[in-house]
Amino acid sequence: MPEMDGIEVIQRTRQMTFANPPYMILCTVRDEKQAIIEGLNAGANDYVTKPFDRDELRARIRVGERFVELQNALAEKIADLEDALSQIHALKGIIPICMFCHKIRTDQQGWERLEKYISEHSEAEFSHGICPECVAKHYPNDAPKPKATR
């Protein structure tokens, strides 16, 4: 190549930012050990010397394809995990809660309802209902009567 050699092409390519960096095979007439080491250290994923054997080159390309497939699968899993992590808003640590009314003490030493505290510190949503014990306690006339058993 008249303007730059393969080592420089690889070095410049490795300086670029890619979502999935390219798999690069350096193909050159330089077959001495030091040249191979230099090419791999520059960022080549593989090194083939000329003249090359077509079957060997095909096999090395298949290795590169498997590498890229694994790299893409890993990138997908990372994206899935980042997405899942962005969905998680976990409450951590000890939460001081009143044993009678179940209000939570805030960082400002005030007390607020459990639902308010959780909704402000997570993405949880609430629906309200009345458990059977509270129906019996607060609405005794409306509570279902226990069935007689024999």
Secondary structure, DSSP 8 states (H G I E B T S, - for coil): --S--HHHHHHHHHHS--SS----EEEES--SHHHHHHHHHHT-SEEEESS--HHHHHHHHHHHHHHHHHHHHHHHHHHHHHHHHHH-----S---B-TTT--EE-TTS-EE-HHHHHHHHSS--------HHHHHHH-TTTS-------
